[in-house]
Amino acid sequence: MKLFKAVLITIIVAGLALACSGCTVKIENFTRNSSQSGTGQLNVPEYPNANRTSYSNVPLVGQVSTYQTNDTPAQVLEFYKSQMQEQGYNITRSFISGNETGGLIIFAKGQDTVWVTVGQSNGSTSIAIRSSFQA
């Protein structure tokens, strides 16, 4: 259990660091998430009016996208709870900070998982979404 918590904390910190890094990545011929099965991508909605700051597809990790928005972390987390459950995903883990300045929700559907990490700094909310799938 201690190992799980250590790994989880490391992933949260890495996700927040990535989300707050301010880096941008230009991806040529990038196709948004597809709802077609077997395409190797998940249908994860983008948060409305958020600016995508990076995208990567990391072997053995999955797709990682980061966004910035002026909405609160609570608004972002509520959006993803609603949207992902409508798509048939179940919440497997949920961690929300006591002062609601951040949190992590892990969704699963079959072998597919989606991690939504949200944090707030200087009035801006960072969103990091990690999605993985089983081919």
N, C-alpha and C positions, 0 to 999 in steps of 0.2 A: 504494500500500500504506500509506503514511503517513497519507493521508486516511482510509482505511478504519479504521485503528487509532484515529485521533482521533475519528471518529464513534462507533466502538464504545465507547471509553472514556467519551465524553459520554453515551451511552445507558445504560451501566452506572451511572455516577454519578447520573444523573437517576433511574433506577429505584431505586437504593438510597436516594436522598434522599426520593423519594416513599414508599418503603416505611417509612422511619424517621420520617416527618413526624408521625405520630401523628394525622393528620386522619381524620375519619370522614365518610362521605357516605351519606345516606339516599336510596335509589332506590325510588320507588313503582312498583308493578307490575313489579318486576324478576323476570325468569324466569331460572333457572339455565341454564347452557349446555345446549343441546339437541343430541341426536345425530341429529336429522333433517337431511338434506341440504337445502340451499337455504334454510335459515332465517336465514342470516347470522350464525350463531354456531357456535363450535367446541365440541367435547366435551372440555373440559379439566377433569380432576378437581380438586376442592379437596383440599388437604392435610388428612388426618384430624386432628381436634381443634384445627385452627387457627381463629383468629378473623379474619374478614374486616374490614379496616379501611377499605377504599375500593373503589369500582368506578366506572369511567367508560368511555364509548364515544366515542372521539375520531375524528372524520372524518379519513380518510387515514392514520390511525395504527392504529386497531383498538381492541379492548377491553383495558382495563388494570384488573387487580384486585390488591389488596395484602392480605396476611395477616400475622399474628403467631403464632408458636408457641414452645414451650419446647424443642422438639427441636433437634438440632444441624443445621448447614447440610449436613453429609455425609448425614444421614438424609433430609433434604428432597430433596436432589439425587438420591439413589438412588431414592427413591419416584418422582420424575418421570421418570427414565431408564426405569424399569420400566414405569410406566403408559403413557407416551406411545409407547414401542416396541410395547407390546401393542396399541395402537390403530393401528398401521401407520405411525407417524412415524419418520423417521430423524434421527439427530443430525448436524447440519451443522457445528456449532462447539461447542466445550466449553472453558471457561476456569475453572480451579479455583485458588483462592489456595494458596500454598505451605503455609500453616498451617491450611488447610481451614476458615477462618472466613467463606468466601463463594465465590461462583462464578456462572457464567452458562452455560446450555445453550440452544442454539437448535435447535429441531426443525422439520422440514419434511415435508409430505405433499402432493405436487402443488404447487399455488400457495399453500397454506396454511402459515403459519409461527406458531410459538409460542416466545416467549422466556421463560425462567424465570431470574430473577435472585434470588440468595439472599445475605443478609449477616447478620452477628451483631454485636450490640452489647449490652453489659450483661447477658449471659446470655439474651437473647431473640433469636430468629431472625426476620428480616423476609423475606417472600417477595413478589416482584412478578412478575406474569404478564402478558405482553403477547401478545395473539393477534390475528392479522390473517388475512383470508381474501379470496379472489377470488370475486366474485359470478358 
